Amino acid sequence: MQKRLVRKLDLENAISEIPLHPAPKAHLEQYTITPQVAAEMLYIATYVNDDIIDKTVVDLGCGTGRLVIGAALLGAKQTIGVDLDKVAIGLAQKNAENMGVEEKMFWITADLDAIHGTFDTIMQNPPFGVRTRRADRRFIEKSLELGDRIYSIHKGSKHNRGLIKRLRSGGTRCIPTQPSPFLERFIGKHGGRIRGVYAMMMEIPYMFDFHSKKKHRFVVDLYVIDGRHTSKS
């Protein structure tokens, strides 16, 4: 039986062994979440809010499986990865086997609209809507429909210089911050309720022809949200 990970460093190291997508598609904004951000996200879900251990966890737009495999390593009861890209799903399945958690995993190659039901926890690193306008909104709406609790990464809203300096210095990886007014309204309009927002630094390598730098560092916000079912109770 796979031993449940407890230390954040062990989780980060395990996630770092899960490779990037070898041929990401720009129009899908397939930027793989970094091990550092994934570990922080999963640790908040697991040890701050008790939303992973013995829970059903779904990753919408799972890519190569970093978040959902991480959830399995932390003790999720059942995990489901969903992605349109059959290549990504095939890689995620192999990665789960390599990590020894394949018995907990289910993989679905499908659009968001094909997923129905209610699950304990939704994890997602959705497209920011830069290449396809409003792509992020579909993920928010669907996650609110499916999940009791949602953990969703979004492009950082305007942050003060002091906060950004602290993140860039490496002295801290995760800082509580305020939600984007737009996302706060949008989530509330669709039946959700924001419990907290955490700013983190994300780094992506050169991936597409339109990129101008070898690496790009930017702030992302992790939203912790009560879904429609939870916010009504």
N, C-alpha and C positions, 0 to 999 in steps of 0.2 A: 504493500500500500504506500502511496506517495505521502511522505512526511509533510505536514503543513508548515509553511514558512512563517516565521514570526518576525525576524529582524528585517528592517527596511532595506539594509544593504544587501542581504541575501536575495530579497525580492528584486531589487534593481539589477543585481548581477544576473539573475535568472532571465529577466526580461531582455537584457542586453544580448543574450544568446539567440533571441528570436530575430531572424534576419529581416531586413527591409524588403519591400516589394521590388522584384528585379526589373519590372517594366511598368511603373506607375503611369496612370493616365491623367493628364493635366485637367481635362474637363470634369473629372470626378474629384479633383483636389486630393489625390491620394498621398498625403503627407503622413508618414508613419510617426506615431507618437513616440517621443524620446523615453528611454528607460527612467530617467529622473522624474519627468512629469507623470508617467504612468504609475511609478511607485508611490509618489505623493498622493495621487488621486485614489489609488487603491487602499492606501493606508488610512486616509481620512474616512473612506467608506467602511473599512473593516474595524478600525480601533477607536474612531471617534463616534461613529453613528451606528455601528453594529449592523451593517447592511450587506455583508458578504458571507460570513460563516454560517453554514447551514441554510443559505438562501438560494433562490433561483435567480440567476444573473444572465441578462441578455446584453450583448454588445451589438448595437446597430451600426453597420459599416465597419465590420471587425478587421478588415485588412488581413494581415498575416497573423492576427490573433493575440497581440500583446496584452491587451486589457483583459480579455475573457480568459486567457490561459493564466494570467496573473491572479484572477479571481479564483480559479480552480486551485492554484497553488496555496492560496490563503485559506481554503476550506469551504468554498461554495459547495452547496449540495448538488446543483445541476447548473450547467452553463451552456448558453446557446450563442453561436456566432452567426451573424447575418451579413451578407454582402452580395452586391450585384455581380461582382467580378469572380468568375469561377476559378481563375488562376489563383487569386488571393485565398479563396476558400480551400483549394487543394493544398496550398502551402501551409495554411493555418492548421489543417488536419495533420499534416506531417510534423509540424512543430509541436502539436499537442502530444503526439506519439513519442517524440524525442524527449519531452518533459515528463512522460509517464502519467499523464492525466487524461488520456483519451477516453477512458471509461466514463468520465463525467461530462464529456463534450458532445454536443449536437451541432451540426453545421447546416446552414440553409443558404442556397444560392437563389436569391430572390430580391425583388424590390420591397421597399418598406411596406407598401400597401398589402402585401401577401401575409404579413404577420398579424396574428390576432391572439387575444387572451390577456391575462393579467399576470405580471411577474413581480417579484419582490424588488428587484433592482435593475435599472438600465444604466449601462455605461456607454459613453459615446464620445468620439472625437470627430464630429461631423464636418463637412465642408463649410468654409466660412462664408460662402456665397460670393467669392471674389470672381471666379470664372463663370459660374452659373448663378445668376441673381436669385436670391431667396432660397437657395438650396438648403441653407441651415434651418430655415423655418419649418420645412417638412419634417426634419428630424426632431425638432422641439415638439411639434404637434403630435407626432406618432409616439414619442417617448412618454408624453403626458397621458396619452390614451392607454399605454401598455403597463407603465411602471408605478409602483407605490412610491419609489424614491428614484430620482434621476441624478446622474453625475455627468455633466456635459461640458466639454471644452469649447470656448468661443474666443474669437479675436478680442484682445484686451480693449476695454473702453478707455477713455482718457484717464491716465493716472498722473499723480503728482510726481515731480522730478525726484523727490526724496525716496519714494517707493521704488521707482525704476532703478535708481542708483544702488539701493540696497540689494535688489535682485541681481543686477549686473555684477556687483562686487563678489557675489558668491557666498556672502556671509549668511544668507538665508535663502531658502528655495521657495517658500510659500508664505504669503502675507495676506491676511483678510483685507478685503476691499469692498467698495460699493458696487452694486449692479449697474449695468447700463440702463438708463431710463427707458429706452425703447424695449429692451428685453424684459424689463420688469413689467411693463404694460402688456407686452405680447404674451408672456407666460401667464399673467393674471387673467387676461381676456380668454385664454384657452383652458382655464380651470386649474392652473398650477399655483404654487406658492414657493417663493425663493426662501430657503433656510439659511443660506450663506454663500459668499463668493470669495474665492481665493485667487490672488494673482500669482503667476509663476512665469519663469522664463523658458521659452521654447527655442530650440535651435534646429534648423533644417539645412541639409547640405544642398549644393547645386544639383538640380534634378532635371530642369527643363531648359530649352533654348532661350526662353525669355528671362531666365535668371541672370543677374549681372554680378553676383558675388559667389565665392566658393562656399560661404556659410552665411546664413541670415539668422540673427537673434531678435526675438520680439516677445512681447508680453502676451500671455494668454490668460483668460479667466476661467476658472473651474466653477461652474454653477451647481450647487446642491439644491435640488428642487423636490418638493412634495408633488406627486402626480395627482390627477383628478380624484382618484379614490381616497387618497390619504388626506388631501386638503379639505375634503368635505366632512371628514370625521371629526 
